[in-house]
Amino acid sequence: MISIIIVNYNVKDYLLQCLNSIKKSKLNNEYEIIVIDNNSSEDLCEIEDSSLNIKLYQLRKNYGFAYAVNYGIRKSAGGHILLLNPDTLIKEDTIQTLYNYLESNL
């Protein structure tokens, strides 16, 4: 399984575009998306989506990027971790290509 971890802070529009690009990806593997929100002022409840296996964790305080990433990693179930910034747009085959490379070069 691939765990995709995204740290968000007041960039909901970028985050939605990022999630949409992941949704359009051609992935042959199980994956989960973990969004760690660093106490944004924006409402993110709408991003939780069971069909995309999105898990949203909202921190009560902005602890910074590194803390949020480590929090996401602790909550992840995947054997591979992919850290994405919320302003990242994924091409259809990018994640699968990365996964295939990792698997063939471990």
N, CA, C and O of each residue as an XYZ file, in Angstrom:
424
protein
N       0.852     -1.185      0.000
C       0.000      0.000      0.000
C       0.890      1.238      0.000
O       1.973      1.247      0.585
N       0.413      2.273     -0.664
C       1.095      3.563     -0.694
C       0.312      4.524      0.197
O      -0.903      4.662      0.055
N       1.006      5.176      1.103
C       0.399      6.214      1.933
C       0.841      7.565      1.389
O       2.030      7.885      1.381
N      -0.123      8.351      0.937
C       0.154      9.680      0.405
C      -0.178     10.670      1.509
O      -1.325     10.760      1.949
N       0.823     11.408      1.953
C       0.649     12.332      3.066
C       0.763     13.760      2.556
O       1.737     14.136      1.904
N      -0.266     14.548      2.873
C      -0.313     15.946      2.450
C      -0.559     16.808      3.675
O      -1.520     16.593      4.414
N       0.320     17.792      3.888
C       0.145     18.745      4.980
C      -0.501     19.997      4.408
O      -0.030     20.555      3.417
N      -1.570     20.428      5.033
C      -2.346     21.576      4.549
C      -2.362     22.692      5.593
O      -2.451     22.452      6.797
N      -2.272     23.919      5.081
C      -2.496     25.084      5.930
C      -3.067     26.211      5.065
O      -2.336     26.894      4.348
N      -4.365     26.387      5.147
C      -5.081     27.470      4.457
C      -4.851     27.515      2.944
O      -4.734     28.594      2.363
N      -4.787     26.351      2.314
C      -4.674     26.297      0.849
C      -5.679     25.286      0.284
O      -5.333     24.429     -0.528
N      -6.905     25.410      0.729
C      -7.961     24.459      0.371
C      -8.120     24.296     -1.138
O      -8.279     23.174     -1.619
N      -8.082     25.393     -1.891
C      -8.267     25.290     -3.345
C      -7.164     24.454     -3.989
O      -7.435     23.617     -4.849
N      -5.917     24.686     -3.569
C      -4.811     23.869     -4.082
C      -4.984     22.415     -3.675
O      -4.768     21.508     -4.479
N      -5.371     22.197     -2.433
C      -5.553     20.841     -1.922
C      -6.601     20.093     -2.742
O      -6.389     18.936     -3.105
N      -7.715     20.734     -3.034
C      -8.765     20.081     -3.826
C      -8.266     19.720     -5.218
O      -8.605     18.659     -5.742
N      -7.463     20.592     -5.823
C      -6.889     20.288     -7.141
C      -5.911     19.118     -7.054
O      -5.884     18.256     -7.932
N      -5.116     19.095     -5.999
C      -4.170     18.006     -5.790
C      -4.917     16.673     -5.648
O      -4.565     15.682     -6.288
N      -5.941     16.665     -4.810
C      -6.719     15.445     -4.600
C      -7.399     14.990     -5.884
O      -7.478     13.793     -6.161
N      -7.886     15.938     -6.660
C      -8.515     15.604     -7.938
C      -7.505     14.976     -8.896
O      -7.839     14.044     -9.627
N      -6.273     15.481     -8.895
C      -5.260     14.899     -9.774
C      -4.897     13.482     -9.333
O      -4.628     12.624    -10.174
N      -4.887     13.228     -8.029
C      -4.640     11.870     -7.538
C      -5.789     10.957     -7.958
O      -5.569      9.813     -8.356
N      -7.005     11.466     -7.868
C      -8.183     10.688     -8.245
C      -8.108     10.239     -9.702
O      -8.567      9.149    -10.042
N      -7.531     11.078    -10.560
C      -7.416     10.757    -11.987
C      -6.223      9.855    -12.294
O      -6.068      9.393    -13.424
N      -5.385      9.605    -11.295
C      -4.199      8.766    -11.490
C      -4.598      7.332    -11.799
O      -5.637      6.835    -11.365
N      -3.747      6.706    -12.550
C      -3.935      5.289    -12.858
C      -3.058      4.496    -11.903
O      -1.881      4.251    -12.170
N      -3.652      4.102    -10.793
C      -2.927      3.345     -9.774
C      -3.438      1.920     -9.719
O      -4.641      1.684     -9.607
N      -2.523      0.978     -9.797
C      -2.888     -0.438     -9.717
C      -2.733     -0.975     -8.304
O      -2.989     -2.153     -8.052
N      -2.319     -0.121     -7.387
C      -2.047     -0.539     -6.028
C      -3.006      0.131     -5.057
O      -3.591      1.176     -5.343
N      -3.147     -0.507     -3.899
C      -3.937      0.118     -2.836
C      -3.221      1.365     -2.359
O      -1.991      1.416     -2.326
N      -3.999      2.367     -1.991
C      -3.397      3.574     -1.441
C      -4.356      4.224     -0.467
O      -5.561      3.973     -0.473
N      -3.779      5.063      0.366
C      -4.554      5.891      1.269
C      -4.007      7.302      1.159
O      -2.821      7.495      0.889
N      -4.860      8.277      1.366
C      -4.443      9.668      1.372
C      -4.686     10.194      2.777
O      -5.798     10.135      3.302
N      -3.626     10.705      3.368
C      -3.717     11.257      4.719
C      -3.456     12.752      4.620
O      -2.369     13.182      4.232
N      -4.464     13.534      4.974
C      -4.329     14.982      4.974
C      -4.225     15.436      6.420
O      -5.109     15.176      7.236
N      -3.126     16.120      6.719
C      -2.931     16.686      8.044
C      -3.137     18.188      7.909
O      -2.390     18.866      7.204
N      -4.144     18.694      8.584
C      -4.420     20.125      8.531
C      -3.816     20.791      9.762
O      -4.103     20.413     10.898
N      -2.978     21.784      9.513
C      -2.253     22.479     10.573
C      -3.058     23.655     11.130
O      -2.581     24.789     11.169
N      -4.285     23.362     11.559
C      -5.159     24.356     12.186
C      -5.535     25.502     11.243
O      -5.454     26.675     11.611
N      -5.943     25.148     10.032
C      -6.390     26.138      9.053
C      -7.680     26.795      9.506
O      -8.408     26.260     10.342
N      -7.949     27.953      8.945
C      -9.215     28.629      9.218
C     -10.294     28.176      8.234
O     -11.455     28.562      8.371
N      -9.921     27.365      7.249
C     -10.865     26.895      6.228
C     -11.526     25.586      6.663
O     -10.914     24.773      7.355
N     -12.771     25.394      6.252
C     -13.494     24.159      6.544
C     -13.103     23.102      5.520
O     -13.272     23.304      4.318
N     -12.582     21.977      5.995
C     -12.117     20.921      5.098
C     -12.953     19.653      5.177
O     -12.573     18.633      4.602
N     -14.062     19.693      5.862
C     -14.877     18.488      6.042
C     -15.268     17.834      4.715
O     -15.419     16.615      4.641
N     -15.430     18.643      3.673
C     -15.874     18.109      2.381
C     -14.822     17.256      1.683
O     -15.151     16.537      0.740
N     -13.564     17.316      2.120
C     -12.549     16.548      1.404
C     -12.540     15.083      1.795
O     -12.001     14.261      1.053
N     -13.112     14.729      2.925
C     -13.133     13.325      3.313
C     -13.968     12.551      2.306
O     -15.123     12.887      2.043
N     -13.369     11.516      1.751
C     -13.993     10.776      0.661
C     -13.594      9.316      0.799
O     -12.428      8.969      0.616
N     -14.548      8.467      1.118
C     -14.229      7.056      1.324
C     -13.826      6.371      0.027
O     -13.071      5.400      0.062
N     -14.311      6.853     -1.126
C     -13.940      6.229     -2.392
C     -12.462      6.479     -2.719
O     -11.845      5.685     -3.428
N     -11.897      7.564     -2.213
C     -10.471      7.850     -2.406
C      -9.643      7.417     -1.201
O      -8.419      7.548     -1.205
N     -10.299      6.912     -0.190
C      -9.631      6.515      1.048
C      -8.856      7.692      1.651
O      -7.681      7.568      1.997
N      -9.542      8.835      1.768
C      -8.946     10.038      2.346
C      -9.252     10.081      3.842
O     -10.399      9.942      4.268
N      -8.207     10.274      4.614
C      -8.358     10.446      6.055
C      -7.882     11.849      6.394
O      -6.771     12.236      6.034
N      -8.705     12.598      7.073
C      -8.387     13.973      7.450
C      -8.136     14.036      8.951
O      -8.960     13.604      9.757
N      -6.989     14.581      9.301
C      -6.650     14.812     10.699
C      -6.439     16.314     10.867
O      -5.581     16.907     10.212
N      -7.222     16.917     11.742
C      -7.130     18.355     11.958
C      -6.476     18.613     13.310
O      -7.014     18.253     14.357
N      -5.314     19.239     13.266
C      -4.586     19.556     14.490
C      -5.182     20.796     15.140
O      -5.656     21.695     14.445
N      -5.163     20.851     16.456
C      -5.735     21.987     17.186
C      -4.807     23.192     17.217
O      -5.198     24.279     17.640
N      -3.577     22.988     16.766
C      -2.579     24.048     16.771
C      -1.658     23.816     15.576
O      -1.478     22.675     15.152
N      -1.080     24.871     15.033
C      -0.122     24.730     13.952
C       1.238     24.393     14.574
O       1.932     25.260     15.105
N       1.589     23.125     14.492
C       2.843     22.653     15.069
C       3.996     22.712     14.070
O       5.136     22.411     14.423
N       3.710     23.095     12.837
C       4.741     23.156     11.812
C       4.706     21.957     10.890
O       4.063     20.945     11.171
N       5.411     22.097      9.788
C       5.397     21.077      8.732
C       5.962     19.740      9.204
O       5.336     18.700      8.999
N       7.127     19.754      9.826
C       7.782     18.500     10.211
C       6.923     17.696     11.195
O       6.801     16.479     11.061
N       6.341     18.365     12.163
C       5.467     17.681     13.116
C       4.293     17.039     12.385
O       3.952     15.883     12.635
N       3.671     17.806     11.472
C       2.505     17.301     10.745
C       2.869     16.102      9.873
O       2.107     15.139      9.799
N       4.016     16.151      9.217
C       4.461     15.016      8.398
C       4.655     13.784      9.268
O       4.181     12.700      8.930
N       5.348     13.946     10.381
C       5.578     12.804     11.277
C       4.275     12.262     11.848
O       4.130     11.053     12.026
N       3.335     13.142     12.134
C       2.008     12.717     12.602
C       1.340     11.859     11.526
O       0.784     10.802     11.826
N       1.396     12.315     10.277
C       0.811     11.566      9.173
C       1.463     10.217      8.982
O       0.781      9.226      8.723
N       2.774     10.167      9.106
C       3.483      8.898      8.965
C       3.055      7.925     10.059
O       2.877      6.734      9.800
N       2.889      8.427     11.277
C       2.434      7.552     12.382
C       1.030      7.004     12.120
O       0.707      5.896     12.548
N       0.200      7.772     11.424
C      -1.170      7.334     11.147
C      -1.259      6.459      9.899
O      -2.317      5.892      9.625
N      -0.183      6.340      9.146
C      -0.220      5.642      7.865
C      -0.136      4.129      8.031
O       0.371      3.617      9.029
N      -0.646      3.435      7.027
C      -0.619      1.980      7.020
C       0.199      1.429      5.859
O       0.373      0.216      5.742
N       0.696      2.302      5.011
C       1.384      1.865      3.800
C       2.818      1.450      4.024
O       3.471      1.878      4.976
N       3.293      0.610      3.130
C       4.692      0.209      3.131
C       5.569      1.244      2.454
O       6.785      1.266      2.648
N       4.950      2.098      1.661
C       5.653      3.189      0.994
C       4.955      4.495      1.352
O       3.727      4.556      1.416
N       5.745      5.536      1.585
C       5.230      6.853      1.944
C       5.547      7.823      0.816
O       6.682      7.883      0.342
N       4.557      8.573      0.391
C       4.743      9.628     -0.602
C       4.297     10.936      0.031
O       3.123     11.100      0.363
N       5.230     11.868      0.199
C       4.891     13.185      0.732
C       4.595     14.112     -0.434
O       5.395     14.233     -1.362
N       3.445     14.763     -0.380
C       3.072     15.724     -1.417
C       2.732     17.057     -0.782
O       2.125     17.109      0.288
N       3.115     18.111     -1.429
C       2.631     19.433     -1.050
C       1.247     19.606     -1.662
O       0.973     19.029     -2.715
N       0.376     20.374     -1.042
C      -0.989     20.507     -1.553
C      -1.081     21.220     -2.905
O      -2.119     21.149     -3.563
N      -0.024     21.897     -3.326
C      -0.063     22.566     -4.629
C       0.521     21.689     -5.746
O       0.825     22.183     -6.832
N       0.674     20.392     -5.473
C       1.205     19.453     -6.459
C       0.080     18.883     -7.311
O      -0.960     18.477     -6.793
N       0.297     18.858     -8.619
C      -0.617     18.199     -9.540
C       0.088     16.970    -10.095
O       1.207     17.058    -10.602
N      -0.570     15.834     -9.995
C       0.002     14.554    -10.388
C      -0.466     14.188    -11.797
O      -1.656     14.269    -12.102
N       0.469     13.787    -12.647
C       0.088     13.246    -13.955
C      -0.428     11.831    -13.752
O      -0.133     11.192    -12.742
N      -1.195     11.347    -14.710
C      -1.897     10.069    -14.559
C      -1.025      8.902    -14.133
O      -1.453      8.082    -13.321
N       0.181      8.807    -14.660
C       0.999      7.618    -14.402
C       2.136      7.851    -13.405
O       2.936      6.945    -13.171
N       2.222      9.020    -12.828
C       3.371      9.364    -11.984
C       3.508      8.461    -10.764
O       4.582      7.907    -10.527
N       2.465      8.306    -10.004
C       2.571      7.533     -8.763
C       2.846      6.063     -9.062
O       3.653      5.435     -8.378
N       2.189      5.512    -10.070
C       2.422      4.119    -10.429
C       3.850      3.918    -10.919
O       4.473      2.905    -10.600
N       4.376      4.863    -11.688
C       5.762      4.783    -12.164
C       6.735      4.802    -10.987
O       7.686      4.022    -10.951
N       6.496      5.694    -10.026
C       7.343      5.748     -8.825
C       7.283      4.431     -8.049
O       8.308      3.907     -7.614
N       6.079      3.912     -7.886
C       5.905      2.661     -7.156
C       6.646      1.518     -7.852
O       7.359      0.747     -7.211
N       6.468      1.419     -9.161
C       7.127      0.351     -9.924
C       8.651      0.438     -9.790
O       9.326     -0.580     -9.637
N       9.181      1.653     -9.848
C      10.619      1.848     -9.705
C      11.093      1.404     -8.313
O      12.096      0.704     -8.179
N      10.363      1.819     -7.302
C      10.733      1.416     -5.938
C      10.742     -0.085     -5.791
O      11.685     -0.657     -5.244
N       9.704     -0.719     -6.272
C       9.577     -2.174     -6.127
C      10.674     -2.931     -6.879
O      11.133     -3.976     -6.417
N      11.092     -2.417     -8.022
C      12.103     -3.124     -8.809
C      13.533     -2.769     -8.398
O      14.481     -3.390     -8.878
N      13.699     -1.789     -7.526
C      15.040     -1.371     -7.129
C      15.297     -1.438     -5.624
O      16.239     -0.820     -5.128
N      14.481     -2.171     -4.912
C      14.711     -2.322     -3.469
C      15.724     -3.415     -3.191
O      16.042     -3.682     -2.032
